[in-house]
Amino acid sequence: MNNGSLFNALLLMVALVNLVLLVVLWRKAAAGADATAQAADAVRLAEALRPAHEALRTALHQDIRRDVTQDVVREVRNDLAQGLSGTRQELTAAMGQFQQALLNQQGDVTRTQNEQLDSFRTQLAAMQQGLADTLRDTTHQQGLQSTALREAQTGALTRFNEVQEASMRRVSDGLAESLRLLSEGNDRKLTEVRQTVETRLQALQADNEKKLEQMRQTVDEKLHATLEARLGESFKQVAERLEQVHKGLGEMQRLASDVGSLNRVLSNVKTRGIFGEVQLAGLLEQVFTPEQYAVNVETVPGTGARVEFAIRLPGQGGPGSAPLWLPIDAKFPREDYERLLEAQDRADVPAIETAAKAIEMRLRLEARTIRDKYVSPPHTSDFAILFVPTEGLYAEALRRPGLVESLQREYRVMLAGPTTLLATLNSLQMGFRTLALEKRSSEVWQVLGAVKTEFAKFGDVLARTRKKLDEASNTISSVETRTRVMGRALKQVEAMPESQAQALLPGEATDNIAEVEPDPALPSSTGSLL
């Protein structure tokens, strides 16, 4: 029973402690502390006491299992159940009161908050209304001020524009008047300057034209007369001599042609070379005049060997000397060339080579013949031309290695086809023209030298003419002086009427003036020169 009493005492002590704690908490809540914080503290305290209560309960159960029998345990359990039931009822009543106090306090807090919110809402609405009224008043005042400021600015700008326009109008009128006066003054000055310049230019131009015309007429007359006389005489002599030369050349050409024809008939010339001769004659006629080449010419005097054509080279000796000839002979190895063409058609290489060698030997033979018979300096040039009438034959000759160079080096014979010969003849013709121009330029220089000599004489004649004119001018000045003296002496003499003077002195006054006999040494255009 001692253990049961001890256990009951312990339970009672725990219940009292719990009750004291709950009363303390309730009093704190009744004292007006924050309900939410107090409830939280009570819950934390209950949570803190629960482990101690459980530990005590566990210890008690262990002690009861060890020391007390089942009856004691049952008794203790019943007592404990009764004590716990009373404690639970007290705790339930205390918790109900505590919850009711919490609810009442929460209602008070809610009402207080609602009242504060209503008051704050009322104040906020009043503040918004005040702000709106203030903003409306401010906007209205600013609008009135802006309108007044705009009206003031508009008036000021209007007045400024009016003043500015009036000032600009006055300045513009003043500038326009100044510009008008300046323009009128400039126009007058420019007109005067233009008139003065035009008058002076016209006078200067007329004076210059008059003097230039006088000088031109004088110089033209003298130069024209002198040059016409000299050149006319020179060209007349040249024309006469050229006409004589042409006549002699024509007679010699006809004679040479006749002799050549007779020579062909007598010597039975073969006709196979006629094709080359005809083509060569056509090329020569196309480039040269008949006086620049000859047909069937004996280039080496006394041999009787006549070349088909020879070009007369200019610049050799003087008139009457023997001409310098450039021999040109046409050769056409027709049989060898035809054999070459036939071999080429058959594509027979050995026959082609044989025919080409035959053509080469024939051309070398003809070149040697031309050198021996027709080339003989100084009667001829130191080389001659071998003409082949077809381009194909000329091309075959060029294909032979070293043939053309060998003919030029060994025999002094130049091989030429139709195109090559035409280019060579054109080059010779240009050389002939250059020589003719040089010869003609020398003649012109001679004429100009004669003109220069005559012009020096003309200067002397002009000086003498000027001297005579100066003497005449001095004589006229003396006569004018004597006339003025006589006029002053006759001022006191009364003049007769013109009819009586005509009856007393018949004829014009100028008829009694003796004409001065002109000096034959003076030119007829002396007056126009001055």
C-alpha positions in Angstrom: 0.0 0.0 0.0 3.0 2.2 0.6 3.8 1.9 -3.1 0.2 2.7 -4.0 0.2 5.8 -1.8 3.5 6.9 -3.3 2.1 6.4 -6.8 -1.1 8.4 -6.0 1.0 11.2 -4.5 3.1 11.3 -7.7 0.0 11.4 -9.9 -1.5 14.1 -7.8 1.7 16.1 -7.9 1.8 15.8 -11.7 -1.8 16.9 -12.0 -1.2 19.8 -9.7 1.7 20.9 -11.8 -0.3 20.7 -15.0 -3.2 22.6 -13.4 -0.8 25.3 -12.1 0.7 25.7 -15.6 -2.7 25.9 -17.2 -3.9 28.5 -14.7 -0.8 30.6 -15.3 -1.3 30.4 -19.0 -5.0 31.4 -18.6 -4.1 34.3 -16.4 -1.6 35.5 -18.9 -4.3 35.3 -21.6 -6.7 37.2 -19.4 -4.1 39.9 -18.8 -4.5 41.0 -22.4 -1.4 39.4 -24.0 -1.4 38.5 -27.6 -3.8 35.6 -28.0 -2.1 34.0 -30.9 1.3 34.1 -29.2 -0.1 32.7 -25.9 -1.9 29.8 -27.7 1.4 29.0 -29.4 3.2 29.1 -26.0 0.6 26.8 -24.4 0.9 24.3 -27.2 4.7 24.4 -27.0 4.5 23.9 -23.2 2.1 21.0 -23.6 4.4 19.4 -26.1 7.3 19.9 -23.7 5.4 18.3 -20.8 4.3 15.3 -22.9 7.7 13.6 -23.0 8.1 14.0 -19.2 4.6 12.6 -18.6 5.3 9.7 -20.9 8.6 9.0 -19.2 7.0 9.2 -15.8 4.3 6.9 -17.0 6.8 4.4 -18.4 8.8 4.4 -15.2 5.7 3.9 -13.1 4.6 1.0 -15.3 8.0 -0.6 -14.9 8.0 -0.2 -11.2 4.5 -1.5 -10.9 5.4 -4.6 -13.0 8.3 -5.3 -10.7 7.0 -4.6 -7.2 3.2 -4.6 -7.3 0.9 -7.5 -7.9 -1.9 -7.6 -10.3 -4.4 -6.4 -7.8 -2.3 -3.5 -6.8 -1.9 -2.7 -10.4 -5.6 -2.9 -11.0 -6.2 -0.7 -8.0 -3.6 1.8 -9.1 -5.0 1.7 -12.6 -8.5 2.4 -11.4 -7.3 5.2 -9.1 -5.2 6.5 -11.9 -8.1 6.3 -14.3 -10.3 8.2 -11.9 -7.6 10.8 -11.3 -6.9 11.1 -15.0 -10.7 11.4 -15.7 -11.0 14.2 -13.3 -7.9 15.8 -14.6 -9.2 15.4 -18.2 -12.5 17.0 -17.2 -10.7 19.9 -15.6 -8.4 20.2 -18.6 -11.4 20.0 -21.0 -13.2 22.8 -19.1 -10.0 24.9 -19.0 -9.4 24.3 -22.7 -13.0 25.2 -23.5 -12.7 28.4 -21.6 -9.3 29.1 -23.3 -10.8 28.5 -26.7 -13.8 30.7 -26.0 -11.4 33.4 -24.8 -9.3 33.0 -28.0 -12.4 33.2 -30.2 -13.6 36.3 -28.3 -10.2 37.9 -28.7 -10.0 37.0 -32.4 -13.5 38.5 -32.9 -12.3 41.7 -31.2 -9.2 41.8 -33.3 -11.2 41.2 -36.5 -13.7 43.9 -35.6 -10.8 46.2 -34.7 -9.1 45.4 -38.0 -12.3 46.0 -40.0 -12.9 49.3 -38.2 -9.3 50.3 -39.0 -9.7 49.2 -42.6 -13.0 51.1 -42.9 -11.3 54.2 -41.5 -8.3 53.8 -43.8 -10.7 53.3 -46.8 -12.6 56.4 -45.8 -9.4 58.4 -45.4 -8.0 57.0 -48.7 -11.3 58.0 -50.5 -11.1 61.5 -49.0 -7.5 61.7 -50.0 -8.2 60.6 -53.5 -11.1 63.1 -53.8 -8.8 65.9 -52.5 -6.0 64.9 -54.9 -8.5 64.9 -57.8 -9.9 68.3 -56.8 -6.4 69.7 -56.4 -5.3 68.2 -59.8 -8.4 69.5 -61.5 -7.8 73.0 -60.1 -4.1 72.8 -61.0 -5.0 71.7 -64.6 -7.5 74.4 -64.9 -5.1 77.1 -63.7 -2.4 75.7 -66.0 -4.8 75.8 -69.0 -5.7 79.4 -68.2 -2.0 80.3 -67.8 -1.1 78.5 -71.1 -3.9 80.2 -72.9 -2.8 83.6 -71.6 0.8 82.8 -72.4 -0.1 81.6 -75.9 -2.1 84.7 -76.6 0.7 86.9 -75.3 3.3 85.0 -77.5 1.0 85.2 -80.5 0.6 89.0 -80.1 4.3 89.5 -79.6 5.1 87.4 -82.7 2.5 89.3 -84.7 4.0 92.6 -83.7 7.5 91.3 -84.3 6.5 90.0 -87.8 4.9 93.3 -88.6 7.9 95.3 -87.5 10.2 92.8 -89.3 8.2 93.0 -92.5 8.2 96.8 -92.4 11.9 96.8 -91.9 12.6 94.2 -94.6 10.3 96.2 -97.0 12.3 99.3 -96.3 15.6 97.5 -96.8 14.3 95.8 -100.0 13.1 99.1 -101.4 16.4 100.7 -100.6 18.4 97.8 -102.1 16.2 97.8 -105.2 16.7 101.5 -105.7 20.4 101.2 -105.1 20.6 98.3 -107.6 18.6 100.1 -110.1 20.8 103.2 -109.9 24.0 101.0 -110.0 22.7 99.1 -112.9 21.8 102.2 -114.8 25.2 103.7 -114.1 26.9 100.5 -115.1 24.8 100.3 -118.3 25.8 103.8 -119.2 29.4 103.3 -118.5 29.5 100.0 -120.3 27.7 101.5 -123.3 30.2 104.3 -123.3 33.2 102.0 -123.0 31.7 99.6 -125.6 31.2 102.5 -128.0 34.7 103.8 -127.4 36.3 100.4 -127.8 34.3 99.6 -130.9 35.2 103.0 -132.4 38.9 102.5 -131.6 38.8 98.9 -132.8 37.1 99.9 -136.0 39.6 102.7 -136.6 42.5 100.4 -135.7 41.1 97.6 -137.8 40.6 99.9 -140.8 44.0 101.3 -140.5 45.6 97.9 -140.2 43.6 96.5 -143.1 44.6 99.4 -145.2 48.2 99.1 -144.4 48.2 95.3 -144.7 46.4 95.6 -148.0 48.9 98.1 -149.3 51.8 95.9 -148.2 50.2 92.8 -149.6 49.5 94.3 -152.9 53.1 95.7 -153.2 54.7 92.4 -152.2 52.3 90.3 -154.3 52.9 92.3 -157.3 56.7 92.2 -157.0 56.8 88.5 -156.0 54.2 87.4 -158.5 56.0 89.2 -161.3 59.4 88.0 -160.4 58.4 84.4 -159.6 56.1 84.1 -162.6 58.9 85.3 -164.9 61.6 83.1 -163.4 59.5 80.0 -162.9 57.8 80.4 -166.2 61.1 80.5 -168.0 62.5 77.6 -166.0 59.4 75.3 -166.5 59.3 76.3 -170.1 62.9 75.1 -170.6 62.2 71.9 -168.6 59.1 71.2 -170.6 60.8 71.7 -173.9 63.7 69.4 -172.8 61.3 66.7 -171.5 59.3 66.8 -174.7 62.5 66.3 -176.7 63.5 63.4 -174.4 60.0 61.8 -174.7 60.2 62.0 -178.5 63.6 60.5 -178.5 62.6 57.7 -176.1 59.5 57.0 -178.2 61.6 56.6 -181.3 64.1 54.5 -179.5 61.4 52.2 -178.1 59.9 51.7 -181.4 63.3 51.1 -182.9 64.2 48.6 -180.1 60.8 46.9 -180.5 61.3 46.5 -184.2 64.9 45.2 -183.7 63.8 42.8 -181.1 61.0 41.4 -183.2 63.5 41.0 -186.1 66.0 39.4 -183.8 63.4 36.9 -182.6 62.4 36.0 -186.2 66.1 35.6 -187.2 67.2 33.7 -184.1 64.1 31.4 -183.9 63.3 32.2 -180.3 61.3 29.5 -178.5 57.7 30.2 -177.5 57.7 28.4 -174.2 58.9 31.5 -172.3 56.1 33.8 -173.7 53.9 33.2 -170.7 56.5 34.5 -168.3 57.4 37.4 -170.5 53.7 38.4 -170.8 53.2 38.3 -167.0 56.4 40.2 -166.4 55.4 42.8 -168.9 52.1 43.2 -167.2 53.7 43.7 -163.8 56.2 46.3 -165.1 53.4 48.2 -166.9 51.4 48.2 -163.7 54.2 49.8 -161.6 56.4 51.8 -164.0 55.9 54.3 -166.7 57.2 53.4 -170.2 60.2 55.7 -169.7 61.3 53.8 -166.6 62.0 50.4 -168.2 62.9 49.0 -171.6 62.3 45.8 -173.6 65.1 43.6 -175.2 67.9 45.7 -173.9 71.6 45.1 -174.7 72.9 45.7 -171.2 76.5 44.9 -172.1 77.5 47.0 -175.2 79.0 45.1 -178.1 77.9 41.6 -176.9 74.6 41.4 -178.8 73.0 39.6 -175.8 69.6 41.2 -175.0 67.7 40.7 -171.8 63.9 40.6 -172.0 63.3 43.6 -169.7 65.6 46.1 -167.9 64.7 48.8 -165.5 66.3 52.2 -166.0 67.8 53.3 -162.7 67.9 57.0 -162.0 70.7 59.2 -160.8 73.5 57.8 -163.1 75.6 60.6 -164.6 74.2 63.7 -166.2 72.2 64.3 -169.3 73.4 62.4 -172.4 75.2 59.7 -170.3 74.5 56.0 -170.7 71.7 54.7 -168.4 72.2 52.2 -165.6 70.2 49.0 -166.1 68.7 46.4 -163.8 68.2 43.2 -165.8 65.0 41.2 -165.3 64.6 37.8 -167.1 61.6 35.5 -167.0 62.2 31.7 -167.0 59.7 29.0 -166.8 60.9 25.3 -166.8 57.6 24.0 -167.8 58.6 20.4 -168.4 60.3 19.9 -165.1 57.5 21.6 -163.2 54.8 19.5 -165.0 56.8 16.3 -164.1 56.9 17.5 -160.4 53.1 18.1 -160.4 52.5 14.7 -161.9 54.7 13.0 -159.3 52.9 14.8 -156.5 49.6 13.7 -157.9 50.8 10.1 -157.9 52.4 10.6 -154.4 55.7 9.2 -155.9 58.3 10.4 -153.5 61.4 9.4 -155.6 59.9 11.1 -158.7 59.1 14.2 -156.7 62.7 14.5 -155.4 64.0 13.9 -158.9 61.8 16.6 -160.5 62.6 19.0 -157.7 66.4 18.5 -158.2 65.9 19.0 -161.9 64.1 22.3 -161.3 66.9 23.4 -158.9 69.6 22.6 -161.5 67.6 24.4 -164.2 67.3 27.5 -162.0 71.0 27.4 -161.2 71.8 27.2 -164.9 69.5 30.1 -165.8 71.0 32.2 -163.0 74.5 31.5 -164.3 73.4 32.5 -167.8 71.9 35.7 -166.6 75.0 36.6 -164.6 77.3 35.9 -167.5 75.3 37.5 -170.3 73.4 40.5 -168.7 75.3 41.6 -165.5 78.2 43.9 -166.2 78.8 46.8 -163.9 79.1 49.8 -164.4 76.7 49.4 -167.4 74.2 47.4 -165.1 73.6 47.0 -161.4 75.7 44.3 -159.6 72.7 42.0 -159.5 69.8 40.8 -161.7 66.3 39.4 -161.1 65.2 35.9 -162.2 61.4 35.9 -162.5 59.3 32.7 -162.3 55.8 33.3 -163.4 53.9 31.1 -160.9 53.7 31.1 -157.2 53.8 27.3 -157.1 57.1 27.2 -158.9 58.5 29.9 -156.6 57.3 28.0 -153.5 59.1 24.8 -154.8 62.2 26.9 -155.2 61.9 28.1 -151.6 61.5 24.6 -150.4 64.9 23.6 -151.7 67.3 24.2 -148.8 69.7 27.1 -149.5 68.7 27.5 -153.1 67.6 31.2 -152.9 70.6 32.2 -150.8 73.0 30.3 -153.1 71.7 32.1 -156.2 72.1 35.5 -154.5 75.5 34.7 -153.1 77.1 32.9 -156.0 75.4 34.4 -159.1 74.2 37.8 -157.7 70.7 36.8 -159.0 67.5 37.4 -156.9 64.8 34.8 -157.4 61.3 36.4 -157.4 57.7 35.2 -157.9 54.7 37.3 -159.0 54.0 38.7 -155.5 57.6 39.1 -154.5 58.5 40.9 -157.7 55.5 43.2 -157.4 56.6 44.2 -153.9 60.2 44.7 -155.2 59.0 46.8 -158.1 56.9 49.0 -155.7 59.9 49.5 -153.5 62.0 50.6 -156.5 59.2 52.9 -157.7 59.1 54.6 -154.2 62.9 55.0 -154.4 62.6 56.6 -157.9 60.0 59.0 -156.5 62.2 59.9 -153.6 65.1 60.7 -156.0 62.8 62.7 -158.2 61.6 64.7 -155.2 65.2 65.3 -154.1 66.0 66.5 -157.6 63.0 68.7 -157.8 63.7 70.1 -154.4 67.2 71.1 -155.5 65.6 72.9 -158.4 63.2 74.6 -156.1 66.0 75.7 -153.9 67.8 77.1 -156.9 64.7 79.1 -157.8 64.3 80.3 -154.2 68.0 81.4 -154.2 67.3 83.4 -157.4 64.2 84.9 -155.8 66.3 85.8 -152.7 68.8 87.6 -154.9 66.0 89.5 -156.7 64.3 90.3 -153.4 67.6 91.9 -152.2 67.5 94.0 -155.3 63.9 94.8 -154.7 64.9 96.1 -151.2 67.4 98.4 -152.8 64.8 99.7 -155.3 62.3 100.2 -152.4 64.9 102.2 -150.5 65.5 104.4 -153.5 61.7 104.8 -153.9 61.4 105.9 -150.3 64.2 108.4 -150.8 62.4 109.9 -153.8 59.1 110.0 -151.9 60.8 111.7 -149.0 62.2 114.3 -151.4 58.8 114.8 -153.0 57.2 115.2 -149.5 59.8 117.8 -148.5 59.1 119.6 -151.8 55.4 119.6 -151.1 56.0 120.8 -147.6 58.0 123.7 -149.0 55.3 124.5 -151.5 52.7 124.4 -148.8 54.8 126.8 -146.7 55.1 129.2 -149.7 51.4 128.9 -150.3 50.6 129.9 -146.7 53.0 132.9 -147.0 51.3 133.9 -150.3 47.9 133.4 -148.7 48.8 135.7 -145.8 50.1 138.3 -148.3 46.9 138.0 -150.4 44.5 138.3 -147.4 44.1 142.1 -148.1 43.3 141.5 -151.8 39.6 141.3 -152.6 38.6 138.0 -154.2 37.0 138.1 -157.7 33.7 136.3 -158.4 34.2 132.8 -159.7 32.7 133.5 -163.1 35.1 136.4 -163.7 38.0 134.3 -162.5 37.0 131.5 -164.9 36.8 134.0 -167.8 40.2 135.6 -166.8 41.9 132.2 -166.1 40.2 129.5 -168.2 40.6 125.8 -167.1 40.9 124.0 -163.8 43.6 124.9 -161.4 44.8 121.3 -161.3 45.3 121.3 -165.1 48.1 123.8 -164.7 50.0 121.6 -162.4 52.8 119.9 -164.3 52.8 116.1 -164.0 56.0 114.7 -162.6 57.8 112.3 -165.0 58.1 109.0 -163.1 61.5 107.5 -162.5 61.9 104.3 -164.7 63.9 102.7 -161.9 60.9 103.0 -159.4 58.2 100.2 -159.3 54.8 101.1 -160.5 53.2 100.1 -157.2 55.2 102.5 -155.0 52.1 104.6 -154.3 50.1 101.6 -153.1 53.0 100.7 -150.8 52.7 104.0 -149.0 
